[in-house]
Structures are given as C-alpha cells and as structure tokens.
C-alpha cells in the first residue's frame, strides 16, 4: 500500500513541476499598432503633439504610448518598420480604446486586437487662448556633433529651464 502512495505522490509532483513552468513562461500579448492622419482645430497638426491611447488594462507612459508627432498632419508612420502608437498591457481582446491628443479626448475609439495594425485618422478640437487656462510650449531642437537635444523656449525665443 505504501508503494502505491509513494508512486501517486511522485506522479503528482512530476505533473505539477511540468505545468507550473508553462504558466510562468506565458508570453505577453502583442501590441496593437496605430497610425494615421492628425488634424487639430481643423488643420493638419504640427510636429510636437502627443498622441495617446487609453482603455481598461492599457499601459500608458511607456515607449510607444504616448508618441509625439514628428511629421505635419500625421502620427505614427505608414512605413511597415516605422514607429507607431503601440497599445499594450493586460488588455482583453475587443477592449475599447479612446484616443487623446495633448491630453484632450478626440472622442474616437477603436477595438483592441493583439498584433493588429490599424490606420485611424484622428481629429481633435483643442481650445486656444481665452482665459489663460493653458500654456503654449515652444521647443528648439538642436544637433551638435551628432548629439541631439530639445530645449524649451519662451514665446519670444528665450531658452527656458
């Protein structure tokens, strides 16, 4: 009787040691990549806008989400190997994503799909002026001997800290 019990325990331990690593090595889901046209206040967006996707389980504040526009009127790249808005995290298939430009909701949504690549044109109205509610930031990009830097400047062009 003891032999059967020992064999049963050994088999149970063997099964458990084979199953546990499968859960520990589970791969995270692939991100869903977005790119497209970007209009702000009815015009093509200038470089420097921040585009972000939010939703349940979405990780924000990481490389790829948010991204900063670098091309007039576009966020992300059409190029298959180019940078895109990469939405990732602990997200369930079909989760609704909402898109933001400089923290302002576009009101546009899309469904998350692991490994998806979607062209999605975004438009947003961002209030300007009136009441001093926000500060417009201006930046100067420089490159000296291959070292690229970005400095914040005032409206008059003076460097800020």
BALOBA-1460 file (C-alpha; in Angstrom, 3 decimals):
// residues 161
<rec num="1" residu="x" x="0.000" y="0.000" z="0.000"/>
<rec num="2" residu="x" x="2.838" y="2.388" z="0.778"/>
<rec num="3" residu="x" x="4.359" y="1.797" z="-2.651"/>
<rec num="4" residu="x" x="1.150" y="2.930" z="-4.387"/>
<rec num="5" residu="x" x="1.005" y="6.023" z="-2.211"/>
<rec num="6" residu="x" x="4.644" y="6.925" z="-2.947"/>
<rec num="7" residu="x" x="4.130" y="6.413" z="-6.692"/>
<rec num="8" residu="x" x="0.958" y="8.557" z="-6.617"/>
<rec num="9" residu="x" x="2.769" y="11.381" z="-4.825"/>
<rec num="10" residu="x" x="5.731" y="11.149" z="-7.221"/>
<rec num="11" residu="x" x="3.422" y="11.324" z="-10.253"/>
<rec num="12" residu="x" x="1.544" y="14.305" z="-8.773"/>
<rec num="13" residu="x" x="4.801" y="16.174" z="-8.099"/>
<rec num="14" residu="x" x="6.040" y="15.392" z="-11.614"/>
<rec num="15" residu="x" x="2.816" y="16.681" z="-13.195"/>
<rec num="16" residu="x" x="2.876" y="19.870" z="-11.124"/>
<rec num="17" residu="x" x="6.507" y="20.613" z="-11.985"/>
<rec num="18" residu="x" x="5.705" y="20.278" z="-15.694"/>
<rec num="19" residu="x" x="2.606" y="22.506" z="-15.574"/>
<rec num="20" residu="x" x="3.999" y="25.372" z="-13.460"/>
<rec num="21" residu="x" x="6.694" y="26.478" z="-15.957"/>
<rec num="22" residu="x" x="4.068" y="26.721" z="-18.711"/>
<rec num="23" residu="x" x="2.264" y="29.451" z="-16.769"/>
<rec num="24" residu="x" x="5.476" y="31.205" z="-15.742"/>
<rec num="25" residu="x" x="6.680" y="31.413" z="-19.351"/>
<rec num="26" residu="x" x="3.433" y="32.704" z="-20.863"/>
<rec num="27" residu="x" x="4.178" y="35.365" z="-23.471"/>
<rec num="28" residu="x" x="2.542" y="38.792" z="-23.224"/>
<rec num="29" residu="x" x="0.136" y="39.732" z="-25.992"/>
<rec num="30" residu="x" x="1.485" y="41.622" z="-29.000"/>
<rec num="31" residu="x" x="0.681" y="45.347" z="-29.053"/>
<rec num="32" residu="x" x="-1.938" y="46.830" z="-31.383"/>
<rec num="33" residu="x" x="-0.250" y="49.496" z="-33.541"/>
<rec num="34" residu="x" x="-1.991" y="52.650" z="-34.811"/>
<rec num="35" residu="x" x="-1.005" y="55.386" z="-37.274"/>
<rec num="36" residu="x" x="-2.823" y="57.906" z="-39.431"/>
<rec num="37" residu="x" x="-3.655" y="61.500" z="-40.222"/>
<rec num="38" residu="x" x="-3.987" y="64.016" z="-37.390"/>
<rec num="39" residu="x" x="-5.998" y="67.231" z="-37.531"/>
<rec num="40" residu="x" x="-6.066" y="69.754" z="-34.695"/>
<rec num="41" residu="x" x="-8.650" y="72.558" z="-34.835"/>
<rec num="42" residu="x" x="-9.409" y="71.771" z="-38.489"/>
<rec num="43" residu="x" x="-5.789" y="71.919" z="-39.722"/>
<rec num="44" residu="x" x="-3.013" y="69.401" z="-40.168"/>
<rec num="45" residu="x" x="-1.262" y="69.012" z="-36.820"/>
<rec num="46" residu="x" x="2.218" y="70.457" z="-36.471"/>
<rec num="47" residu="x" x="5.031" y="68.277" z="-35.111"/>
<rec num="48" residu="x" x="5.188" y="68.112" z="-31.324"/>
<rec num="49" residu="x" x="1.683" y="66.919" z="-30.424"/>
<rec num="50" residu="x" x="1.360" y="63.939" z="-28.078"/>
<rec num="51" residu="x" x="-0.985" y="61.119" z="-29.144"/>
<rec num="52" residu="x" x="-2.057" y="58.523" z="-26.582"/>
<rec num="53" residu="x" x="-4.493" y="55.607" z="-26.363"/>
<rec num="54" residu="x" x="-6.262" y="54.738" z="-23.123"/>
<rec num="55" residu="x" x="-8.533" y="51.917" z="-22.081"/>
<rec num="56" residu="x" x="-9.005" y="49.201" z="-19.489"/>
<rec num="57" residu="x" x="-5.693" y="47.419" z="-18.911"/>
<rec num="58" residu="x" x="-3.714" y="49.707" z="-21.254"/>
<rec num="59" residu="x" x="-0.216" y="50.621" z="-20.085"/>
<rec num="60" residu="x" x="0.497" y="54.323" z="-20.635"/>
<rec num="61" residu="x" x="3.590" y="56.417" z="-20.111"/>
<rec num="62" residu="x" x="5.846" y="53.901" z="-21.862"/>
<rec num="63" residu="x" x="7.757" y="53.921" z="-25.137"/>
<rec num="64" residu="x" x="5.164" y="53.782" z="-27.904"/>
<rec num="65" residu="x" x="2.234" y="55.094" z="-25.829"/>
<rec num="66" residu="x" x="2.179" y="58.043" z="-25.963"/>
<rec num="67" residu="x" x="4.062" y="59.053" z="-29.098"/>
<rec num="68" residu="x" x="4.974" y="62.534" z="-30.270"/>
<rec num="69" residu="x" x="4.171" y="63.651" z="-33.795"/>
<rec num="70" residu="x" x="7.207" y="64.325" z="-35.970"/>
<rec num="71" residu="x" x="5.530" y="64.925" z="-39.318"/>
<rec num="72" residu="x" x="2.946" y="67.559" z="-40.264"/>
<rec num="73" residu="x" x="-0.569" y="66.091" z="-40.238"/>
<rec num="74" residu="x" x="0.426" y="62.568" z="-39.168"/>
<rec num="75" residu="x" x="1.020" y="60.439" z="-36.104"/>
<rec num="76" residu="x" x="2.955" y="57.221" z="-36.455"/>
<rec num="77" residu="x" x="4.429" y="56.030" z="-39.716"/>
<rec num="78" residu="x" x="2.924" y="54.400" z="-42.800"/>
<rec num="79" residu="x" x="6.248" y="52.573" z="-43.223"/>
<rec num="80" residu="x" x="5.800" y="48.972" z="-42.015"/>
<rec num="81" residu="x" x="9.006" y="49.276" z="-39.973"/>
<rec num="82" residu="x" x="8.349" y="52.851" z="-38.808"/>
<rec num="83" residu="x" x="7.268" y="53.962" z="-35.338"/>
<rec num="84" residu="x" x="3.574" y="53.696" z="-34.486"/>
<rec num="85" residu="x" x="1.331" y="54.254" z="-31.468"/>
<rec num="86" residu="x" x="1.810" y="50.869" z="-29.752"/>
<rec num="87" residu="x" x="-1.041" y="49.966" z="-27.398"/>
<rec num="88" residu="x" x="-0.132" y="47.198" z="-24.975"/>
<rec num="89" residu="x" x="-0.736" y="45.951" z="-21.466"/>
<rec num="90" residu="x" x="-3.013" y="43.423" z="-19.793"/>
<rec num="91" residu="x" x="-5.808" y="44.012" z="-22.303"/>
<rec num="92" residu="x" x="-8.672" y="41.735" z="-23.308"/>
<rec num="93" residu="x" x="-9.493" y="41.299" z="-26.993"/>
<rec num="94" residu="x" x="-12.174" y="43.764" z="-28.055"/>
<rec num="95" residu="x" x="-11.435" y="46.306" z="-25.300"/>
<rec num="96" residu="x" x="-12.493" y="49.805" z="-26.360"/>
<rec num="97" residu="x" x="-9.615" y="52.260" z="-26.730"/>
<rec num="98" residu="x" x="-10.085" y="56.032" z="-26.638"/>
<rec num="99" residu="x" x="-7.549" y="58.353" z="-28.264"/>
<rec num="100" residu="x" x="-6.178" y="61.587" z="-26.797"/>
<rec num="101" residu="x" x="-4.124" y="64.420" z="-28.274"/>
<rec num="102" residu="x" x="-2.208" y="66.542" z="-25.765"/>
<rec num="103" residu="x" x="-4.453" y="65.079" z="-23.065"/>
<rec num="104" residu="x" x="-7.689" y="66.092" z="-24.853"/>
<rec num="105" residu="x" x="-10.051" y="63.275" z="-25.892"/>
<rec num="106" residu="x" x="-10.684" y="63.002" z="-29.619"/>
<rec num="107" residu="x" x="-13.909" y="61.126" z="-28.885"/>
<rec num="108" residu="x" x="-12.735" y="58.489" z="-31.355"/>
<rec num="109" residu="x" x="-12.483" y="54.846" z="-30.350"/>
<rec num="110" residu="x" x="-11.229" y="51.538" z="-31.704"/>
<rec num="111" residu="x" x="-11.323" y="47.935" z="-30.513"/>
<rec num="112" residu="x" x="-8.032" y="46.414" z="-29.306"/>
<rec num="113" residu="x" x="-6.705" y="43.369" z="-31.161"/>
<rec num="114" residu="x" x="-3.387" y="41.696" z="-30.291"/>
<rec num="115" residu="x" x="-0.934" y="42.149" z="-33.164"/>
<rec num="116" residu="x" x="-3.273" y="44.424" z="-35.112"/>
<rec num="117" residu="x" x="-2.043" y="47.311" z="-37.269"/>
<rec num="118" residu="x" x="-4.710" y="49.938" z="-37.894"/>
<rec num="119" residu="x" x="-4.750" y="53.175" z="-39.865"/>
<rec num="120" residu="x" x="-7.004" y="55.509" z="-37.871"/>
<rec num="121" residu="x" x="-7.328" y="59.196" z="-38.747"/>
<rec num="122" residu="x" x="-7.819" y="61.409" z="-35.682"/>
<rec num="123" residu="x" x="-9.333" y="64.865" z="-35.291"/>
<rec num="124" residu="x" x="-9.493" y="66.965" z="-32.149"/>
<rec num="125" residu="x" x="-10.502" y="70.453" z="-31.106"/>
<rec num="126" residu="x" x="-8.209" y="71.972" z="-28.518"/>
<rec num="127" residu="x" x="-9.401" y="75.308" z="-27.121"/>
<rec num="128" residu="x" x="-6.922" y="78.124" z="-27.703"/>
<rec num="129" residu="x" x="-6.482" y="81.386" z="-25.833"/>
<rec num="130" residu="x" x="-9.222" y="82.961" z="-23.753"/>
<rec num="131" residu="x" x="-8.797" y="82.986" z="-20.010"/>
<rec num="132" residu="x" x="-5.153" y="81.998" z="-19.751"/>
<rec num="133" residu="x" x="-6.057" y="78.397" z="-18.970"/>
<rec num="134" residu="x" x="-3.067" y="76.828" z="-20.667"/>
<rec num="135" residu="x" x="0.495" y="77.493" z="-21.632"/>
<rec num="136" residu="x" x="1.692" y="77.012" z="-25.190"/>
<rec num="137" residu="x" x="5.093" y="75.392" z="-25.177"/>
<rec num="138" residu="x" x="7.678" y="76.086" z="-27.850"/>
<rec num="139" residu="x" x="10.713" y="73.903" z="-28.390"/>
<rec num="140" residu="x" x="14.007" y="74.211" z="-30.222"/>
<rec num="141" residu="x" x="15.685" y="71.050" z="-31.471"/>
<rec num="142" residu="x" x="19.458" y="71.141" z="-31.967"/>
<rec num="143" residu="x" x="22.096" y="68.741" z="-33.188"/>
<rec num="144" residu="x" x="25.755" y="69.399" z="-32.453"/>
<rec num="145" residu="x" x="28.354" y="66.787" z="-33.374"/>
<rec num="146" residu="x" x="25.654" y="64.113" z="-33.534"/>
<rec num="147" residu="x" x="24.191" y="64.932" z="-30.104"/>
<rec num="148" residu="x" x="20.518" y="65.836" z="-30.383"/>
<rec num="149" residu="x" x="18.880" y="67.992" z="-27.710"/>
<rec num="150" residu="x" x="15.497" y="69.663" z="-27.207"/>
<rec num="151" residu="x" x="15.158" y="72.938" z="-25.311"/>
<rec num="152" residu="x" x="12.001" y="74.705" z="-24.195"/>
<rec num="153" residu="x" x="11.777" y="78.350" z="-25.302"/>
<rec num="154" residu="x" x="9.530" y="81.264" z="-24.430"/>
<rec num="155" residu="x" x="7.203" y="82.927" z="-26.931"/>
<rec num="156" residu="x" x="9.974" y="85.475" z="-27.594"/>
<rec num="157" residu="x" x="12.529" y="82.705" z="-28.241"/>
<rec num="158" residu="x" x="14.439" y="82.825" z="-24.946"/>
<rec num="159" residu="x" x="15.671" y="79.500" z="-23.580"/>
<rec num="160" residu="x" x="13.769" y="78.232" z="-20.541"/>
<rec num="161" residu="x" x="14.985" y="75.738" z="-17.969"/>
